[in-house]
Structure formats: C-alpha cells, structure tokens
Amino acid sequence: MDTYFSFMDLGGGTPLVLVFILTCLIFIMVWKSTCQRSNLPPGPIPLPFLGNVLQLDTKNLVKSIMKLSEKYGNVFMIHVGSRPMLVLCGYEAVKEALVDQADDFSGRGYFPIFNMLTKGYGVVVSNGERWKQLRRFSLMTLRNFGMGKRSLEERIQEEAQFLVEELRKTKEGAFDPTFFFSKAVANVICSMVFGNRFDYEDKKFLTLLQLLNESTRFASSSWGEIFNRFPSIILPLPGPHKKFLKNVKDSRIFVKEQVKEHQITLDPSNPRDFIDCFLIKMQQETQNPASEFNMKNLVGTALNLFGAGTETVSITLRSGLMIFLKNPEVEEKVHQEIDSVIGQNRPPCMEDRSKMPYSEAVIHEIQRFIDIIPLNVLHSVTRDTSFRGYTIPKDTDVIPVLSSVLHDQKKFGSPECFDPQRFLDDTGCFKKHDAFMPFSAGKRICLGEGVARMELFLFFTTILQHFTLKADGNPDNINLTPEMSGFGNVPRRYQLHLIPRFG
C-alpha cells in the first residue's frame, strides 16, 4: 500500500486516526474487489474522498502522471477526489483511443473551469447532439470565412502588417512581446467572430486580453488545479478563484454586448461574421424543438473560439521567439529561406509554405517542443467500452496525455532537445510525423487547427522577414522550461530587442 501520511505526535487524536485508518482499510478492500469485478485498468490505491490527489503535484501534473505510468503502464486509472479517470500515455495508446476508437472516446470530460466559463454551453464543453450540431456548424462557418469575399489569409496578412508596424515602435529597445502577440492573434479571431478588428490601444480590447491572460494563468496554476479537483469546496472560500470568476463574468458581458449590437444591425442576406451566421441559424430553427441554436450556445461558442484561438497561438509565437533567441543558428536558416523564397518586396503568403520546408519544420518543432496543452482537454467515453482488454464504464473521464505523445522516446529520439531536422527527410524536404498531435486527434481535434496553422506560418515569417532578434542579456541564460505547467504550459516572461533587417 502506498504511504500517504506520517502519523507522528498524534497525542489525543489517536482514536480519530485509528478510525481514519480503519476507514481507509475498509475502503481499499472494497475498492480492490470492485476493480477486480469491473475489469478496470490498474492504478494507485485512492484514499476516501481525496482519491490520488496527494500523489499528483499541482505544480507539474505531467511529471507526476508520467512517474505513475512507469509503475502502472501506459493505460491506468487515477482518482481525482471521487472521480475515476483513465490515463493514456504514449503515442500508441492515445492514437488507439482517439483515432482507432474515435466514437467511443469522443465525449468531453467534466472540467469545472471551462464549464464555469460557458455555463456548460458552447462547442468545447458540450456532448451528444448539442456538440454534434455546434461542431458541424462551427467547422462549416469557419471554412466559409476562409473562402469568402475577404479570405482568412488576407485577414491574417493584414494583421501581420499591423503587428510589424507596432513592433517597429519599440525602436530596438527591450520589450516584453506577450501582449503584442495577444493583440494580433485576438484581432484575427475578432474579425471572424465579431466582424471587426480592434485598435491596439482600444481600452475594452486591452481589458479583454488582460482577462484572458489572467484566466489562462489561473487555469495552469496550482490553485487552478486544486479548484478543478474540488470546485464545490473551494468555491465559497476566499482565494484567486474569486478573481477568475469575476474575469469570466466580465468576458461573458463583453460577448453579450457584441451579440446585442449584431442583433440590431443584422442583415440575413449578408452575414458579416460568425455571430451573424449563428443568429441567422437561430431564426431558421425557431420551430425546431431539438435545435441547439440558442443564445446560450452562441455566447458559449463565441467565448470558446475567442479564448482558445487567442491564447494558444499567441503563446506559441512568444515561445517560438524565445527558442530563436536560444538557437540563433535556427533563426539564421529561416532568414535565409525567407530571403530566397519571399524576398523583401512582398508579404509572405500560404503558397510560400510548400517552398519553405525548413521554416515549416521549425514551426512544427516549436509546437512539439513547447507542448502547449500537455494533458489535453479531458475526454470521456460515450458508452461502456472495451479497451486493451479492460472495460471502461460509460462517462469515465479520460486524460489522453499529449505531452507523452509529443515527447514519446520511440517516435522522437531525444525529445527534450529542440531539433527541426526531425521534420525533414534526407533530401531536406518536409516530412509529416504521425505522432505530431499538438491539436489532439480524432473527433475532438481542435476545430481551429487550420486557422492556427495559417497564423503561425504567416506571423512567424512576416516577423522574421522584417526583423533580426536580439536577446536582452546572455542567450545562454534563457530558460525554456515553463513558468507554470498545469492545464497549459505557460512560458516565462522575457524581453528582447528587434533589429530591422531593411528599410
């Protein structure tokens, strides 16, 4: 039996401790008997009420989960409080579940922070018919905006030029790139969801980005992890979650205001953005009692698209520049490829990507290396499921550990090293990698994957077309390990200088 406590200096509390020990022993015997009858995967013995939380480090969940996998294998069970969770580690196990048994593992697990953000509505946290309707509609609408009168590529190219002009204002001085990237990436999403971009000094816009940044940091903090495990207990207590809940409320108010403005100016014959398309769909389905197109799902999905689409890409961009600072030889090779393929007289476009294998390999390796959502977003099984000889009960939460895929030793030799060559063949051509899953896989794969890939290529190449990066201090002192590692890997804040390459 795993040891959880040291019972020293008990004094008058001895009877209480004995009762607790007896309770634990009875619980363990019942738990073992239940596991044997139910044919569940192995796992550490949980304590009553607490489960296995004392074996999970809130400051580095991935590390503690991978340590458990060394003992119990790539498929095992843990308990977070009283909730059982199936953990999948390594490419083979994750691929087998999310791809080979996609229908069985297509549910969304219960994630209190997300549920509080959208009240259980929206495409990310929903399940069943609601999820199917919202995902199908969202994919179709995003695809149509990519091919509309003003293509998605044009929107990103325009925003990349706004970003370059903003970066020029730093005049080679040291600066923190965090909100520069948040502004640019958020504006791409805003143009698609809300129909317009915001000026970089717009106070409402800056407030929204601050709310989003604070919420992301909270979700990846130790307190955020504790809140996720015991929401009903933590909720009434004082703590950082109070600020998070206020941020959530303010974010919802912002989106609701946008929706009200759209309702006033809506022209069903000429939809301007995602909100317009959703409002039109709501009108079309007023007589359908099974329709999921309502105001709550509109607000929830708009928040999903804005939140997920902004932070993931902006974090990848600022992590990428930090990696360039640490590896200047990589930056130099990207510069050479940009000069050769694009030159200095026109902006990068998506047609350039196929002619720039090294840059493409670098972007892929940045995504693999930074491992932005290490534990994935929780899945759940949609029915009683047989998996690798075990029986997984319906609605069991599933943690498909993406970090274990992106750092799978069998798939990526020396995964702790940054090496773009792993995405290039012997002739220097770009090669795909089946274990490259930063967007997850299967039916719950990130619906904004196409948008994110386009943004990363166009923003990275546009920045490096115009600037050379310079570290603010000794590049050897740059620390690439995350500042926080919980739901997301949050990079450390840093400063850099941008030196104009021409003009």
Steps between C-alpha positions, in 0.01 A plus 500: 500500500627848410592714801321836519548631852745500789311437823738663747416697813135396490427567868131502584407455134595130500140363506407724207804384303418135572148556370645663189742210444222245544281694255784506247560125535133421449488738202809341345359148533172608341686691229723202412202267487307742277797544263541124463131449426483796262817413306641853532861591415752503787587811693606641835270433795279805566416641841138565595386842375854608400565230243858523372542877525785469751701318233442771239723806509285806425812684378584234242215260433663348193813400690303327777271323251797376297660374820183298571509359145846357568339282768155428354561510125363718219135431589401548865240653730532783747237660724468876531290527813231241440517529120673212319710599199659286231853614414652424158873551445711468187415523131366147459249518787380853415466422129320173568242681712449832321538378141439123483210515749402859424127466567552334838740773621328804346329623818612809687601448862392725785737796537362748759698802377369462143148427620495815712624705206215394271242361747522163322404652163716534190689265271797418727327372814183352351413139423249299301270669252592849622867440423426343160283791387736770626818338368353435155375860477826651633719303260283594203487868597876530560564324169267739317679802646823352372361510148282811516523841340787583730690182568642397833849520350444866411377576852813344653733671251342835582532442874861387461580838339327683786713295739823587315418871521430465871827314554691774316390742772725317746794660312739218585436541873434209733134401533275214612322354193209344694223747423633591156422147388176479696373813324586375153368146541186616682424740215502213249243317711305823560473567128349154451277484809409867563545638148768758573850544634581732788757776522796384708430778752126434531431487875222240483717281281801528732282423802365187328853380419606559861203294620593221260866502603413490871249218445756292310756544775244408765395184313865388489585596859506275805191675637322446170575127519369481857189691396444255213520203737279631779286781351208468742735526800724778366221712351376665825853552636714813441780466246618574143197318357286798597692721256473228237122481541474878466712484184267233363198719572661803332597294193142379462373858527734607218371223268136569589549867409644397164201274437251778586668735252483229234130441562427868435693517170444143373444458126409132435597535133851620584655332807816677613645253748444194718250674728286608203504145361394361838219754540370414152511130589302578817230669290486206261454248781245676720245223430745216565468384863820293470708796383808596701522841334412732785651801675680297768679285243583807291668675794673178609634416154616857434693490829645160405623626163642823639666351808648188345593672175683788665709356781627184331636678193637804685679276753648299212626818334671639808643158587630474144687830521654390830619180331650704214689714753639183658581347158617787273625256235138387449385860458777560245391202287140622504621846393688345210195307386277808526747706296524228237129423459317820600755780485438846645245652263182305573331346805516125562205296373385144549628393157851559636464230764557207263824664383631557853553155655745617764268773632214253501714250693597770752137596565405134551792446737406813698150359549633158596765637734283748695223241546240771562210286634693214662205306644260577215146612575317225689318241292244246619373169366155515345401143591634197686818439303747218461855632477812284501318224685357730767139616539461877529157608635297759311572865593844420647724805457808440283837678507675438166841642600615693192834574665575128503430489125703808404785374719466131418855364501414238237362762260730793575854408591637736768158672533633746759720660231379761251581357156312605182685227305256240633242650261733487196600202287847426365443728200390797713131466415237537770366171634186443704513322832211284617573579865471876442179569696512851651138548393396162644349239264177327409152648513591757765802635314524880534248649255726804455798292386496639145478860621783447750733341243444791264558759774821338621653487152401853398583669832836326546617562143379861495680583826824335390474658155522841665708447815803331649453393861741600774491370857485745789801351676691175456300255278652212698301616804164465324287242682267312265328299775143623564426740782183300568403150394139406572219501246738692275874559485544873556839637385710731713479872435804643325620803308671527163615755243389508135753629249350606163648301212425759233323828434 
